[in-house]
Amino acid sequence: MSAHDRQVGAATLKRLRLARGWSLAETARAVIDAAARLGQPLDSTVASVQRSVARWESGKAPILPGERYQLLLAHLYARDVAGQPALGTGSDFAELLNALRQLGESERRLGELRTLVVRTTTDAGGGLLALLGPSTRTALSAALADPTRLDAELLAAMHGVIGDVNGQVGSVPFVRLQLLLSPVVESCRRLLGAEVPGAFAADLHALAAQAYTLAGRFAFETRDDEASKALYAAATDAASGTGAPWRRAMVHMSHALVTLYSTPGLEPARALVDAAVRDARAGESVTIRSRAHALQAEITARGGVEFSRQAQAALALAWYDMDSDRDGDPATSSFSPAHLRGFEGVTSLYIGDPGEAHDYFARSAASLVAPRERVQRAIVSTDQALARIRLDDPRSAADLLHGCVDAATSTGGRVAVIRLRRARRDLRQWRQEDFVADLDDHMIDALGA
């Protein structure tokens, strides 16, 4: 988009705001209220959101609102001043989409945004339940009105929704996935506080643990760390009510990974991993034990070479579990030898041979080909580039990082972006080289940093 296009887009956003009679602060409050209604409260003050609104409307250097803010603005402008849905040509909603287009948003993402907002605004019953299929929506509405009507069929349908959302990781932006999961998260919250049939209580707790864990990960990916912590706490409580320790181990592992990237130091993540290993050892899932030991190996190795013996021991236990008989394993985790090789690579990167680490990463990346594995592949490939830097091959590392930038941009993965920036810092001594300048330009264009 040209500078003129961006200025036109910014002016359109300002005109839409003024037509509603909103000041910058009033717009900020409206955005925060919309987030609360959608079950995705913002961890931001009115003043902070107000500054964002001003940057979107800047006449000199306007910026495109982020994915989450686009969604919130769309819900605000999808209704007219009387509160009625208004989505057609000439509506504020149509004008908003055009403004976002002029500010640089892609047609694909605008189409996704329009589909979500149209469905939640116009479908019968409205609200977040409109994102569910008709039969699931009807059954869930009935159970929310009368929790004694909760049954195995409805629980299976809700599990299906979680599986569908989880399967779109890597293909759909996290802020969209967060919205798609919201009906199940909110329904679990309400049902857990009600009197449901005793025969389904444990299954409901298992469903809630899974939904809250995934929602906690999505909140982390959209940089809402406070909401993420609260969701993981709720997931841990729900998992404790299942009577299956391996389910709580899964929550701890997911929480440990986001903690590693959102909290300074290794100790908070290490404590969660140790708890995961204890629960995994007490549980019935060999797959979860393998995954817990693998994560323990990575966190331990990040502490330095003085912990190499403990890290290698944890890795050996992970492979022992991976090679064990897993028939009848109660967990449906996709943890595989390809994933475990990625953990081997990270362990070697920190306490072993970077050449060996590079080979582990290469084999792991080559095996991670499913759409659901695109985020993990981007992470592994970035680590592979880091190994190349340590092998004194910075040009080849930069070449690999270009692909990682594209992958991180398309998936929206926060961890991939964090690791990309760390890899770029390791290229500082070559900052005068053209290949580093080209990488910097790519990162600025794609990621804004």
MARBA-313971 format. One record per atom (N, C-alpha, C, O): x, y, z. Coordinates in steps of 0.001 Angstrom, whole numbers, plus 500000, padded with zeros to 6 digits. Layout:
residues N
XYZ;...
END
This chain:
residues 449
500834498801500000;500000500000500000;500878501262500000;501925501304500646;500436502275499273;501180503524499232;500900504345500481;499960504070501227;501734505359500694;501526506251501833;500163506930501721;499489507148502728;499761507262500495;498447507899500300;497319506958500705;496362507374501359;497432505679500313;496405504702500688;496274504600502204;495167504562502742;497409504555502880;497382504436504344;496756505669504986;496031505565505975;497040506826504420;496448508054504962;494932508069504747;494184508526505611;494488507570503599;493047507488503349;492397506522504332;491316506795504853;493052505397504584;492532504435505547;492434505026506940;491441504828507640;493466505752507338;493455506385508659;492343507419508763;491660507511509782;492169508194507702;491119509211507701;489732508559507787;488830509108508419;489561507399507160;488280506692507229;487999506231508650;486874506362509131;489005505694509326;488825505284510718;488424506477511589;487547506364512446;489068507607511362;488748508799512149;487322509260511858;486585509626512773;486936509239510578;485587509671510210;484524508764510836;483497509250511310;484766507450510841;483826506520511457;483667506805512944;482561506774513482;484780507080513593;484729507371515033;483937508649515309;483077508677516190;484231509696514556;483572510983514787;482085510915514455;481272511598515078;481733510089513470;480320509951513111;479518509332514251;478313509556514357;480184508556515103;479514507986516280;479531508961517464;478945508695518514;480207510080517275;480298511052518358;481263510635519460;481133511078520601;482234509781519123;483166509254520115;484463510048520131;485024510376519086;484920510345521319;486275510857521484;487242509677521413;486812508526521343;488543509958521431;489524508872521445;489335507996522681;489395506769522601;489105508644523828;488929507887525073;487652507058525043;487635505922525517;486579507624524485;485317506882524398;485446505678523461;484868504620523709;486202505855522396;486453504722521498;487234503638522223;486940502451522082;488227504048522997;489023503079523761;488144502298524725;488280501081524847;487236502997525413;486334502306526352;485394501361525613;485091500275526105;484929501775524427;484044500913523635;484769499643523196;484181498561523189;486029499771522835;486830498613522430;487012497665523616;486871496451523472;487322498218524778;487513497396525982;486213496689526352;486235495518526731;485088497382526248;483790496766526548;483481495640525556;482959494595525944;483801495854524281;483562494822523273;484385493575523579;483904492454523412;485622493769524025;486478492630524375;485868491834525525;485885490603525506;485335492524526514;484711491844527656;483481491063527210;483268489940527669;482665491638526321;481460490948525845;481805489682525070;481048488711525085;482947489696524394;483365488544523604;484120487514524435;484595486512523901;484232487754525727;484930486819526587;486434486862526417;487122485895526743;486956487977525909;488392488138525692;488853489473526267;489336490327525523;488712489669527585;489033490968528170;490460491407527895;491393490606527942;490614492687527611;491930493248527328;492682493553528620;492114494091529570;493943493208528640;494797493553529774;495470494893529474;496697494993529465;494652495921529227;495150497245528845;494289498321529479;493095498120529699;494888499451529770;494154500582530327;493488501369529198;493822501209528024;492536502225529585;491902503095528598;492949503973527916;492897504181526704;493898504485528698;494931505365528129;495778504623527101;496144505187526069;496090503357527382;496905502581526442;496161502333525141;496723502504524059;494891501927525242;494102501680524032;493875502990523277;493873503009522046;493686504077524012;493503505382523371;494716505747522515;494564506291521421;495917505448523011;497122505733522223;497149504891520954;497591505353519903;496672503646521059;496608502795519866;495649503374518833;495958503402517642;494478503840519292;493496504431518383;494111505636517666;493928505811516462;494832506451518407;495459507632517804;496490507234516755;496624507909515734;497225506141516993;498221505697516002;497546505186514738;498061505381513637;496385504525514888;495675504054513695;495227505223512821;495186505117511596;494893506339513469;494338507488512752;495382508545512413;495037509603511888;496634508279512701;497680509272512496;497724509745511047;497691508941510115;497799511051510878;497884511607509530;499269511501508934;499429511662507725;500282511232509753;501662511167509260;502133509732509033;502662509413507968;501945508874510020;502437507502509904;501430506539510529;501712505942511568;500270506383509913;499253505492510495;499712504036510465;500483503630509595;499226503265511427;499557501839511469;498276501011511388;497194501465511761;498425499813510902;497298498884510799;496982498325512174;497886497834512850;495718498381512619;495373497739513898;495731496263513869;495618495608512833;496164495744515012;496485494328515099;495256493462514941;494127493952514955;495490492147514786;494397491204514546;493293491322515592;492108491356515259;493690491382516847;492686491402517912;491866492680517867;490646492649518030;492537493805517646;491814495073517582;490922495140516342;489846495736516390;491353494541515241;490489494497514055;489173493802514382;488099494261513994;489274492696515096;488071491951515465;487152492792516338;485937492806516137;487730493487517302;486915494297518215;486276495471517487;485105495777517711;487033496128516621;486467497230515837;485340496727514935;484319497396514771;485535495553514358;484506494991513479;483208494756514235;482125495017513710;483310494269515454;482092494043516235;481439495367516641;480217495442516761;482234496391516850;481661497700517177;480891498274515981;479779498779516132;481500498188514797;480919498834513631;479971497927512842;479414498344511827;479786496682513311;478838495793512637;477394496140512977;476466495607512369;477203497029513941;475857497494514293;475793499009514158;476776499708514402;474631499504513770;474481500944513621;474276501600514985;474316500930516017;474061502893514979;473957503622516244;472733503192517056;472677503423518264;471754502567516394;470568502069517095;470759500647517607;469867500083518241;471935500066517326;472221498718517810;471769497607516887;471820496435517258;471324497959515678;470863496962514731;471999496525513799;472844497342513433;472027495222513406;473074494776512481;473040495577511194;471974495808510625;474215496000510734;474320496763509494;475641496378508844;476706496848509244;475555495504507823;476772494909507263;476914495110505764;477928494720505186;475936495700505135;475948495802503681;476750496972503154;477426497683503898;476653497148501845;477348498246501177;476944499586501783;475761499853501995;477938500420502056;477685501726502638;477591501728504147;477523502799504750;477584500560504783;477525500503506249;478876500863506851;479901500846506169;478861501186508132;480117501459508827;481035500240508781;482255500374508687;480442499055508849;481234497831508807;481970497714507472;483158497394507442;481267497971506377;481897497922505059;482995498967504939;484048498715504354;482735500147505502;483745501206505478;484972500818506298;486104501119505919;484738500147507424;485856499686508254;486726498706507476;487951498834507474;486108497728506815;486887496757506043;487702497457504958;488848497089504698;487112498454504336;487841499192503307;489019499957503909;490093500024503312;488812500530505090;489907501245505757;491047500295506100;492216500632505912;490713499115506601;491744498126506936;492486497677505680;493695497447505709;491748497556504579;492367497185503301;493378498262502882;494484497942502448;492998499521503014;493893500609502620;495108500720503549;496172501191503146;494931500284504774;496048500294505717;496972499094505543;498016499011506190;496582498149504654;497499497074504314;497061495670504637;497829494732504423;495838495481505153;495406494122505478;495102493347504203;494656493918503208;495350492027504244;495154491179503064;493675490860502860;492871490909503791;493345490533501617;491967490172501298;491564488878502010;490415488729502426;492498487954502148;492175486690502809;491759486928504254;490749486390504710;492526487725504968;492198487963506376;490948488825506528;490195488662507488;490728489728505598;489484490503505642;488283489594505410;487228489780506017;488448488609504527;487363487656504301;487059486829505537;485896486585505860;488114486395506233;487924485642507473;487205486492508512;486298486022509200;487620487744508616;487018488651509582;485539488858509271;484697488811510167;485233489084508013;483839489306507625;482981488079507935;481864488209508436;483503486892507638;482749485659507890;482412485504509365;481274485192509716;483390485718510221;483163485587511657;482146486592512171;481230486241512915;482316487830511772;481448488878512302;480027488736511774;479067488919512522;479885488413510496;478543488226509934;477822487109510662;476637487225510974;478542486023510935;477892484885511580;477453485210513003;476338484866513394;478305485864513780;477954486152515170;476930487272515282;476227487370516288;476837488116514262;475928489253514328;474532488912513827;473539489429514338;474461488038512824;473173487829512160;472547486472512404;471352486311512159;473305485476512881;472738484147513066;471666484165514147;471688485000515051;470737483239514038;469640483172515006;470192482993516406;471046482136516633;469729483768517317;470196483682518699;471345484608518979;471536485047520113;472145484922517912;473247485858518082;474272485375519082;474202484247519571;475216486231519379;476213485927520389;477191484862519932;477170484414518786;478053484468520870;479125483550520539;478614482155520174;479268481449519406;477461481744520708;476953480416520368;476642480301518883;476540479195518352;476491481434518214;476239481403516775;477413480829516002;477255480450514841;478587480756516616;479753480179515959;479689478658515927;480451478027515195;478799478061516705;478669476614516743;477691476136515669;476901476915515136;477764474844515366;476810474264514431;475411474293515024;475270474368516244;474367474236514192;472984474363514681;472611473358515759;472023473729516775;472953472070515548;472552471061516534;473295471238517847;472706471110518921;474589471533517764;475372471758518985;474872472993519718;474760472993520944;474568474052518959;474080475284519571;472760475040520300;472561475531521411;471873474290519682;470570474021520305;470737473209521588;470155473539522621;471540472140521512;471737471283522690;472448472029523809;472104471868524980;473444472848523456;474187473576524485;473312474648525123;473376474853526336;472512475323524341;471602476325524896;470653475679525906;470360476252526955;470178474477525572;469273473772526482;469981473373527763;469402473474528845;471237472918527661;471984472507528844;472346473698529719;472376473576530944;472617474832529119;472926476023529915;471685476494530676;471788477009531789;470518476312530064;469271476682530745;468903475669531817;468330476023532847;469240474394531567;468934473325532520;470110472345532521;470120471405531727;471120472552533414;472342471729533404;472092470230533559;472965469431533222;470926469829534058;470663468392534183;470514467722532814;470486466494532722;470420468520531764;470272467975530417;471622467711529746;471664467266528599;472715467979530446;474039467667529905;474135466156529694;473774465381530581;474620465734528524;474731464302528259;475997464023527458;476724464940527076;476247462737527212;477470462312526526;477530462849525097;478607463184524605;476393462931524439;476370463413523062;476809464871522972;477573465243522081;476318465697523902;476711467099523896;478199467249524231;478895468047523604;478687466488525213;480109466548525555;480974466160524356;482013466772524112;480544465145523614;481295464726522432;481293465830521369;482304466061520706;480161466506521214;480083467598520241;481000468747520636;481642469350519777;481066469055521932;481946470128522400;483412469739522240;484249470575521900;483721468457522488;485077467971522209;485411468152520727;486536468500520368;484424467911519884;484630468083518459;484958469515518089;485799469760517224;484292470470518743;484579471886518493;486022472195518868;486734472862518118;486454471707520034;487836471944520470;488814471346519463;489804471979519098;488526470112519013;489397469476518037;489462470245516733;490532470367516136;488326470768516281;488302471545515048;489138472816515181;489901473165514280;488989473497516304;489753474726516528;491236474408516612;492057475077515985;491576473391517384;492980473007517549;493596472623516205;494769472898515955;492810471993515351;493311471579514050;493588472732513109;494263472552512095;493076473925513428;493295475093512573;494490475940513004;494807476946512369;495157475524514098;496374476240514511;497393476138513371;497635475055512838;497978477263513010;498918477284511903;498282477697510595;498977478076509653;496953477625510530;496250478000509302;495392479240509480;495147479975508523;494937479471510701;494053480600511015;494702481428512122;495235480849513068;494678482763512040;495284483594513080;494739483276514468;493564482944514624;495599483381515467;495225483004516817;494055483818517356;493249483300518130;493950485073516964;492844485879517481;491510485344516971;490503485439517673;491484484776515751;490261484174515235;489960482876515990;488814482605516351;491000482086516219;490815480830516950;490313481093518364;489500480336518894;490796482156518962;490366482531520304;488859482767520331;488172482343521260;488360483435519319;486926483697519247;486146482402519011;485103482181519627;486653481552518122;485958480301517819;485858479400519042;484896478645519187;486859479481519927;486861478637521121;486019479223522248;485614478497523155;485755480510522204;485079481202523306;483751480579523725;483480480523524924;482895480100522789;481622479513523249;481818478318524171;481080478155525142;482810477481523872;483055476309524707;483657476721526048;483284476174527086;484574477669526037;485203478137527280;484155478718528223;484123478384529408;483306479582527697;482282480207528534;481256479184529012;480798479250530153;480894478241528147;479920477219528538;480489476314529628;479769475944530556;481761475955529531;482395475144530575;482378475884531911;482094475297532955;482681477161531864;482684477956533101;481315477904533775;481224477722534989;480256478065532989;478915478078533560;478482476690534034;477848476562535082;478818475658533272;478396474299533633;479158473778534847;478593473042535656;480424474144534989;481190473695536152;480645474291537447;480838473724538523;479977475411537348;479391476040538537;477957475604538787;477282476147539662;477489474620538017;476092474170538150;476057472702538577;477084472025538626;474865472239538879;474656470834539251;474375470025537985;473266470040537451;475410469318537520;475247468484536325;475123467026536759;475497466692537883;474608466153535899;474516464733536270;475878464175536683;476874464392535993;475922463466537795;477182462968538333;477952462085537378;479182462058537415;477254461364536525;477919460455535590;478789461201534575;479684460618533964;478512462500534406;479246463263533396;480180464302534005;480788465083533272;480306464326535320;481112465355535980;482584465258535587;483200466269535248;483158464046535628;484577463889535298;484841464254533845;485847464892533533;483932463846532949;484097464175531525;484012465683531304;484739466235530478;483132466344532037;483031467798531920;484316468456532383;484790469401531753;484892467963533487;486163468518533963;487275468308532927;488102469193532713;487289467134532288;488303466875531259;488125467812530069;489100468337529531;486879468017529665;486584468940528567;487029470346528920;487657471026528107;486707470786530129;487068472146530552;488580472306530610;489109473335530190;489286471296531128;490746471378531198;491344471557529813;492262472355529621;490823470815528854;491321470917527484;491008472288526877;491866472897526236;489779472769527081;489377474065526520;490162475202527153;490644476087526446;490298475192528481;491011476264529170;492494476271528796;493092477336528648;493085475085528642;494502475018528276;494729475624526899;495656476410526704;493883475256525948;494027475807524600;493774477307524602;494471478058523920;492774477746525369;492485479175525461;493638479919526125;493942481049525743;494288479300527116;495443479914527753;496575480100526777;497257481125526793;496783479100525913;497814479213524885;497465480339523902;498335481126523528;496183480417523480;495781481472522552;495947482858523181;496381483794522510;495605482992524464;495773484283525135;497245484681525156;497578485847524945;498117483722525407;499559483990525354;499969484445523959;500696485429523815;499507483735522928;499887484071521557;499418485466521165;500055486129520346;498298485918521750;497797487261521452;498277488286522484;497747489393522573;499296487892523261;500022488777524191;499166489288525351;499334490418525809;498260488451525812;497449488776526990;497874487818528101;497183486841528389;499015488108528719;499625487167529658;498819487009530941;498814485927531528;498145488051531387;497338487928532603;496151486993532375;495852486141533212;495487487161531247;494376486262530922;494887484835530769;494209483884531159;496075484685530206;496656483359530027;496883482677531377;496552481503531542;497435483395532326;497678482830533661;496366482376534306;496296481292534885;495338483204534203;494046482863534803;493447481619534148;492864480777534832;493586481502532845;493039480347532141;493798479070532504;493190478010532653;495111479164532645;495878477982533043;495551477567534478;495528476376534790;495300478535535342;494888478191536713;493551477460536691;493360476480537412;492633477937535868;491330477271535747;491492475878535143;490801474941535543;492400475743534183;492646474444533570;493207473453534576;492826472282534581;494115473922535431;494700473048536454;493631472569537425;493597471393537787;492754473481537847;491658473101538753;490733472083538081;490322471100538698;490413472332536817;489514471416536112;490154470034535953;489492469014536146;491436470007535601;492126468729535419;492201467946536721;492177466716536714;492291468659537834;492357467988539137;491063467245539442;491050466322540257;489978467645538790;488688466995539036;488417465807538137;487328465234538178;489410465422537311;489188464309536383;489588462961536982;489144461914536510;490429462986538025;490941461735538578;492018461101537724;492382459947537953;492545461834536732;493593461331535829;494779462285535880;494738463340535247;495835461942536618;496973462871536756;497606463295535436;498136464401535338;497562462434534420;498201462796533156;497530464014532519;498174464760531781;496245464217532798;495565465397532240;496126466672532864;496305467677532175;496403466631534168;496996467807534807;498431468009534312;498896469144534204;499130466917534014;500479467031533452;500449467787532126;501340468592531853;499434467535531302;499311468240530030;499143469740530244;499738470546529528;498334470106531227;498141471531531529;499474472153531961;499852473221531480;500181471476532871;501458472005533365;502462472197532233;503192473188532209;502502471251531295;503472471371530202;503176472569529311;504076473336528969;501920472725528939;501557473874528115;501848475174528857;502367476128528277;501508475204530144;501748476394530957;503244476678531066;503663477835531023;504051475623531207;505497475810531319;506073476458530068;506936477331530159;505602476036528909;506133476582527666;505823478072527516;506695478849527126;504590478475527824;504277479900527695;504973480696528799;505344481851528587;505154480091529973;505859480769531058;507313481015530683;507880482051531028;507911480069529983;509303480201529556;509513481469528734;510584482075528777;508486481865527986;508616483015527090;507908484273527598;507946485314526941;507271484183528748;506559485370529255;507009485780530650;506596486828531147;507842484979531285;508300485261532645;509821485170532702;510384484180532234;510504486169533260;511977486129533311;512487484943534126;511858484526535099;513635484408533714;514268483324534456;513682481968534116;512612481868533516;514407480918534511;513992479553534219;513174478917535330;512450477952535084;513275479439536552;512679478742537693;511164478579537602;510668477489537885;510403479611537221;508948479410537125;508581478288536144;507708477469536430;509251478257534988;508970477200534011;509455475849534532;508789474833534333;510613475833535200;511149474577535719;510211473965536755;510018472749536777;509625474802537616;508708474293538644;507487473644538002;507016472610538476;506974474239536933;505818473669536242;506182472357535544;505388471416535537;507374472295534960;507803471065534298;507990469946535317;507588468808535073;508591470260536443;508769469238537479;507417468705537963;507260467508538204;506451469608538102;505101469172538488;504491468285537405;503804467309537703;504752468639536137;504244467830535031;504845466428535057;504136465447534827;506137466325535332;506790465015535382;506209464175536515;505964462982536339;505988464789537673;505403464039538802;504019463503538436;503712462338538686;503189464360537841;501849463913537462;501904462870536351;501135461909536362;502817463056535384;502920462107534276;503341460730534780;502826459711534320;504270460703535718;504712459421536268;503604458721537047;503574457493537129;502697459507537616;501586458921538374;500419458559537476;499470457913537921;500477458968536216;499365458741535307;499539457519534438;500517456783534572;498586457301533542;498540456090532732;499034456301531300;499062455352530516;499424457526530946;499802457805529570;501318457790529393;502025458627529954;501809456831528610;503236456758528298;503640457941527414;504735458483527560;502750458340526496;503040459467525608;503264460745526403;504196461498526123;502428460987527377;502561462202528182;503834462144529024;504478463170529241;504206460945529505;505471460821530240;506654461186529346;507574461885529770;506615460702528103;507697461010527170;507795462510526927;508884463085526943;506668463123526707;506655464565526435;507131465360527654;507867466336527513;506710464942528841;507121465650530056;508624465541530271;509273466528530617;509181464360530070;510629464192530224;511392464994529170;512452465550529459;510856465054527950;511514465827526897;511558467312527252;512584467971527081;510456467819527737;510422469233528121;511329469483529320;511974470528529402;511382468544530236;512288468673531378;513740468728530897;514548469480531441;514065467939529887;515423467961529335;515752469331528748;516845469853528966;514809469914528004;515068471226527409;515269472303528475;516239473060528431;514345472363529427;514442473404530456;515733473244531252;516387474234531578;516102472005531564;517332471753532314;518549472175531497;519459472812532028;518575471827530210;519713472172529356;519882473677529224;521007474164529105;518799474410529244;518900475866529141;519637476468530334;520101477606530266;519747475707531432;520491476185532592;521988476178532414;522707476793533202;522487475482531372;523923475480531107;524538474108531225;523882473140531608;525852474043530877;526541472756530798;526632472058532148;526771470836532196;526556472805533245;526637472161534553;525443471246534816;525474470424535732;524394471390534009;523207470541534169;523111469489533067;522053468891532871;524203469264532352;524152468370531191;523773466943531573;523018466293530849;524290466438532714;523985465065533096;522488464889533351;521891463911532904;521877465848534077;520438465754534353;519623465868533076;518627465165532903;520053466765532168;519317466941530919;519381465676530066;518368465261529504;520548465065529964;520690463846529173;519890462699529781;519326461878529057;519840462643531114;519052461592531774;517568461752531453;516883460767531179;517065462997531486;515658463244531165;515369462885529713;514308462344529402;516321463190528818;516136462875527407;516109461359527180;515333460858526366;516955460647527901;516957459184527780;515624458597528236;515114457655527629;515065459156529306;513755458690529776;512663458999528748;511734458214528562;512786460144528088;511804460505527061;511821459484525923;510763459062525458;513008459084525471;513101458093524400;512643456720524876;512022455976524116;512942456382526122;512477455103526665;510952455031526618;510376454018526219;510310456122527031;508845456159526993;508328456163525562;507336455503525254;509002456911524685;508575456984523289;508618455608522630;507756455279521815;509616454813522981;509775453496522368;508955452407523060;508969451255522625;508242452760524132;507442451776524849;506132451499524108;505759452219523182;505454450451524533;504164450096523940;503120451136524330;502833451337525510;502558451796523313;501588452862523593;500170452483523166;499293453342523074;499954451217522910;498591450768522588;497675451014523786;498010450672524920;496533451602523520;495586451882524588;495919453105525411;495298453347526446;496905453888524959;497264455112525692;496043456025525754;495441456307524718;495662456498526952;494450457328527054;494606458713526450;493606459358526134;495830459184526282;496048460522525730;496026460471524213;496485459502523608;495493461511523606;495460461605522149;496496462594521639;496390463080520513;497498462895522461;498543463841522090;499249463393520819;499460462199520602;499613464359519979;500297464050518720;501802463993518900;502526463967517905;502301463972520122;503742463959520369;504367462737519706;503948461604519943;505376462985518870;505933461943518013;507457461970518067;508034462882518660;508127460972517450;509597461032517374;510106462311516723;511171462807517091;509359462856515754;509781464112515112;509811465250516127;510744466054516133;508793465319516984;508780466346518018;509935466119518999;510599467069519412;510166464874519363;511216464578520334;512594464922519777;513465465373520521;512801464715518491;514089465110517896;514307466611518009;515443467064518152;513226467386517946;513363468828518158;513863469141519549;514697470030519723;513358468412520561;513841468606521926;515297468167522048;516075468797522764;515672467090521356;517069466664521343;517955467772520785;519040468039521301;517475468405519727;518243469480519120;518472470630520073;519591471129520187;517412471065520770;517559472173521717;518533471789522836;519357472603523254;518435470551523314;519338470097524372;520786470139523889;521662470620524607;521045469643522684;522404469676522133;522873471112521892;524055471419522046;521952471976521519;522320473366521236;522871474047522480;523792474859522393;522312473718523629;522720474395524862;523848473690525609;524643474349526279;523933472365525507;524939471673526326;525800470707525507;526601469965526076;525642470707524169;526369469738523374;526992470332522140;527558471424522174;526885469610521060;527522469944519793;526513470641518882;525482470051518560;526780471891518453;525818472573517580;525641471868516241;524578471978515630;526660471142515769;526516470380514533;525507469256514697;524670469024513824;525594468563515822;524632467521516129;523233468118516279;522249467550515805;523160469279516950;521875469962517117;521269470301515763;520073470108515543;522111470813514847;521620471179513521;520998469993512815;519950470124512183;521634468834512916;521107467647512241;519789467195512859;518877466775512146;519687467281514195;518425466952514852;517311467872514352;516215467418514024;517612469181514298;516608470149513859;516197469889512407;515017469975512069;517171469571511552;516865469335510140;515923468145509983;514966468211509212;516189467052510710;515330465874510614;513943466155511184;512932465697510652;513917466915512272;512632467239512875;511799468110511945;510616467841511739;512410469161511378;511677470072510487;511152469330509257;510046469599508790;511945468402508738;511531467650507562;510328466756507837;509580466413506923;510145466380509106;509039465488509473;507767466245509841;506682465663509858;507894467537510134;506747468326510577;506079468969509366;506312470139509063;505258468201508688;504703468647507408;503208468920507455;502676469542506535;502517468478508492;501073468680508569;500759470156508809;501561470852509432;499602470656508328;499252472064508568;499277472432510042;499698473530510406;498818471500510904;498792471761512344;500192471941512912;500353472512513990;501230471448512181;502610471479512678;503410472651512132;504621472716512344;502760473583511432;503492474705510830;504137475595511876;505248476089511677;503448475804512992;504023476642514052;505269475970514610;506310476611514758;505166474660514923;506316473945515461;507457473891514450;508623473995514832;507144473731513183;508179473693512148;508927475024512081;510148475044511920;508199476134512203;508844477452512192;509797477599513368;510884478156513223;509393477101514532;510242477173515726;511501476338515529;512611476800515793;511318475103515062;512458474200514872;513420474759513823;514635474693514006;512891475307512729;513753475855511682;514532477067512173;515678477275511775;513917477862513034;514630479003513611;515774478521514501;516863479093514482;515524477467515279;516593476890516089;517695476298515209;518872476341515568;517316475755514072;518303475221513132;519210476344512621;520418476159512475;518615477509512353;519413478656511929;520360479097513040;521499479482512775;519886479042514286;520739479400515415;521944478456515493;523059478887515787;521711477178515228;522825476222515214;523824476580514113;525032476458514315;523334477022512950;524235477419511864;525087478620512271;526263478702511916;524495479544513011;525266480700513486;526397480225514385;527526480705514275;526097479283515275;527117478771516185;528158477925515467;529248477697515990;527822477462514273;528782476742513441;529532477697512510;530225477259511592;529390478998512751;530066480044511979;529653480019510505;530485480150509607;528359479849510285;527815479883508928;526647480874508899;525504480478508668;526932482171509134;525853483152509292;525042483391508021;523839483640508100;525676483321506858;524935483579505619;523864482509505390;522727482819505034;524243481252505598;523275480172505454;522166480286506501;521005479984506224;522542480730507718;521539480929508774;520531481989508361;519325481813508538;521034483094507807;520134484168507380;519199483691506274;518019484042506258;519732482886505345;518885482346504275;517734481526504860;516594481638504410;518039480708505859;517005479879506487;516002480744507246;514809480442507269;516485481814507863;515604482671508660;514581483412507808;513514483767508308;514879483653506537;513879484287505668;512618483430505600;511505483953505674;512788482128505462;511628481240505449;510912481225506782;509688481106506838;511685481346507867;511080481369509197;510255482638509399;509216482606510058;510716483751508834;509948484999508918;508602484823508231;507566485211508770;508621484240507048;507365484019506316;506428483112507099;505226483365507170;506983482047507690;506159481113508454;505581481777509689;504404481597510001;506405482547510399;505931483222511604;504852484248511264;503911484442512033;504990484898510119;503990485882509698;502655485215509396;501601485721509782;502701484082508709;501454483429508301;500756482735509468;499527482672509503;501532482214510425;500914481506511548;500610482425512719;499721482129513519;501342483550512837;501144484446513969;501697483900515266;501312484360516341;502606482916515190;503141482308516405;504068483233517169;505052483724516615;503765483473518432;504569484384519256;505944483792519567;506948484504519537;505990482485519867;507268481859520209;508216481904519019;509406482178519172;507682481633517838;508526481686516640;509125483073516459;510295483198516096;508342484112516705;508829485485516559;509897485788517617;510908486422517316;509671485336518853;510662485555519912;511976484889519550;513042485487519697;511904483653519078;513145482947518714;513809483583517495;515036483611517402;513009484092516563;513578484809515417;514396486011515873;515509486231515395;513848486775516784;514556487971517239;515821487613518005;516817488335517937;515785486498518735;516992486055519438;518054485620518436;519237485912518611;517627484921517386;518578484508516353;519179485734515666;520373485756515367;518359486747515416;518878487970514790;519899488645515694;520883489195515200;519690488615516999;520685489213517902;522025488490517796;523080489110517932;521984487193517554;523230486441517414;523951486748516111;525101486347515931;523291487450515204;523923487864513946;524516489267514029;524947489816513015;524540489853515229;524968491257515342;526371491510514817;526624492557514222;527288490575515024;528667490838514581;528788490900513061;529809491349512541;527756490455512345;527739490528510880;526755491585510386;526324491544509234;526400492525511250;525323493474510916;525660494361509719;524755494934509113;526939494486509363;527303495310508210;527202494550506898;527366495131505825;526931493247506979;526844492430505763;525480492609505088;524461492829505743;525498492507503760;524258492680503003;523203491631503376;522011491935503407;523645490388503660;522661489344503944;521924489600505253;520781489171505410;522563490296506196;521887490654507439;520951491839507202;519848491881507746;521390492793506395;520532493935506067;519264493468505352;518174493975505617;519410492504504448;518241491967503750;517283491296504736;516066491446504624;517832490559505698;516996489907506706;516278490954507556;515096490807507865;517006492018507935;516383493087508719;515210493715507966;514147493950508541;515413493983506685;514332494572505880;513117493637505852;511976494081505979;513375492363505688;512279491379505639;511529491344506963;510298491324506988;512284491335508073;511643491288509383;510825492540509677;509753492465510277;511342493696509248;510606494958509462;509337494969508641;508274495348509132;509448494549507378;508262494535506514;507203493560507031;506010493860507011;507653492390507493;506704491328507857;506233491401509284;505068491133509578;507154491773510194;506848491701511621;506835493059512307;506411493176513457;507295494075511607;507320495407512204;508485495597513157;508509496587513887;509449494694513180;510607494817514072;511738493964513528;512816493916514122;
END
